Amino acid sequence: MGSFGMLSRRTLGTDTPVMTQIRKLMAELTNPMSLAQVPSPLSNSSSSPLEIHTLGFGVVHWQPPKKALDKVKDIVWDPIVSSYGPDEGIPELRHALQIKLRQENKLTESAVMVTAGANQAFVNLVLALCDPGDSVVMFQPYYFNAYMAFQMTGVTNIIVGPGHPDTLYPDADWLEKTLSESKPTPKVVTVVNPGNPSGTYVPEPLLKRISKICKDAGCWLIVDNTYEYFMYDGLKHCCVEGDNIVNVFSFSKTYGMMGWRLGYIAYSERLDGFAAELLKIQDNIPICASIISQRLALYALEEGAGWITERVKGLVKNREIVKEALEPLGKENVKGGEGAIYLWAKLPEEHGDDFKVVRWLAHRHGVVVIPGSASGGSGYVRVSFGGLKEEEMRAAAGRLRKGLEELVHLGMVE
Ligand SMILES: Cc1ncc(COP(=O)(O)O)c(C=O)c1O
């Protein structure tokens, strides 16, 4: 065992990131197509060099607004860009975000801290709100990185609540009962709206009820709004605000800024001292989010929500294509997808080892999806419809459908 045994129990007790496992799996394949979230080495000879990179890259297939990228190009030599900035974010960006939060999210009493992505925002919050040994609540299927953020900070008492069997909505009755019966009261409840890995959204009345249950119980509610603009079928995303509520946002998917690592936290401006506590953590992890990324975010915001919704509209077709590919599993076994970029599909009972099915699909059919057990949903898979343009999506979906037909009728033949 050697020095491996000297590693912290916290780290050793944290799940291995599913994305690194999937990257490893993809490296074993010659021509994989990814419906996972991980880049696939797709290329298209008719594409421009810019497009070749975006075809398979990241979770959305678009890059940041061209105008914003052009402006960033002009400022790389500005010494300000190479220096540290304020821990909480550059004032211009924070100001622009505050306007956005007020106008679009109806968060009228929230202050902002800019982070190096929503994942870092979440870890900041866990460090600020929880102590090792505290209990916290998540709902199944949960966002794997949020689960790991609890594990790696010593919050190992993670209570996972049920989602409604049909809608996958978080079960508020269960939450009310659990918060009143668990002693001590769990510190944090967290929901992702709309969800990763399910693509399920949380309707406004339910979100309000969850926030009231948390307030009455004296516990924090963290809402991850990474996919706030990714809503379909006329549904509307909404936010809740309160002294016990913290909202997390991301620029990754909205403006195609995955690699620029930019997100932010919105917290109640009435909370005396909260910002100072968050800053202790921020100052020890990124110090500040990359200045050039903050500038790009500022310029991207100038394009506004319309720029994003125009692109999100194009994903409706992708969702339909992926839904069709999942038909061999039975329509009743495919859920979610009202928001975000994911569908959540139940595998046949006799093939409930989702990791095994994922490996088989990858090696035999050249298509990669995410195993549900990474999100506490063994026997399921998560399929993303955001990372490929329509033509490539059709090709990947064709492989998936063929694979699932074989799985259902013949099993995992070699
Ligand atoms: C729900 C959710 N939160 C956070 C993140 C990470 O966002 P960021 O790139 O801003 O760290 C993701 C990325 O997939 C996500 O799905």
Ligand as a Chemical Component Dictionary entry (heavy atoms), coordinates in Angstrom:
data_LIG
# 
_chem_comp.id                   LIG 
_chem_comp.type                 NON-POLYMER 
_chem_comp.pdbx_formal_charge   0 
_chem_comp.three_letter_code    LIG 
# 
loop_
_chem_comp_atom.comp_id 
_chem_comp_atom.atom_id 
_chem_comp_atom.alt_atom_id 
_chem_comp_atom.type_symbol 
_chem_comp_atom.charge 
_chem_comp_atom.model_Cartn_x 
_chem_comp_atom.model_Cartn_y 
_chem_comp_atom.model_Cartn_z 
_chem_comp_atom.pdbx_ordinal 
LIG C1 C1 C 0 -25.918 20.750 -12.398 1  
LIG C2 C2 C 0 -24.548 21.199 -12.719 2  
LIG N1 N1 N 0 -23.916 22.049 -11.888 3  
LIG C3 C3 C 0 -22.675 22.467 -12.147 4  
LIG C4 C4 C 0 -21.999 22.037 -13.257 5  
LIG C5 C5 C 0 -20.599 22.523 -13.471 6  
LIG O1 O1 O 0 -20.658 23.817 -13.972 7  
LIG P1 P1 P 0 -19.317 24.676 -14.139 8  
LIG O2 O2 O 0 -18.724 24.291 -15.445 9  
LIG O3 O3 O 0 -19.826 26.090 -14.137 10 
LIG O4 O4 O 0 -18.463 24.360 -12.984 11 
LIG C6 C6 C 0 -22.604 21.154 -14.156 12 
LIG C7 C7 C 0 -21.875 20.663 -15.322 13 
LIG O5 O5 O 0 -22.199 19.689 -15.952 14 
LIG C8 C8 C 0 -23.911 20.723 -13.875 15 
LIG O6 O6 O 0 -24.531 19.880 -14.679 16 
# 
loop_
_chem_comp_bond.comp_id 
_chem_comp_bond.atom_id_1 
_chem_comp_bond.atom_id_2 
_chem_comp_bond.value_order 
_chem_comp_bond.pdbx_ordinal 
LIG C1 C2 SING 1  
LIG C2 N1 SING 2  
LIG C2 C8 DOUB 3  
LIG N1 C3 DOUB 4  
LIG C3 C4 SING 5  
LIG C4 C5 SING 6  
LIG C4 C6 DOUB 7  
LIG C5 O1 SING 8  
LIG O1 P1 SING 9  
LIG P1 O2 DOUB 10 
LIG P1 O3 SING 11 
LIG P1 O4 SING 12 
LIG C6 C7 SING 13 
LIG C6 C8 SING 14 
LIG C7 O5 DOUB 15 
LIG C8 O6 SING 16 
# 
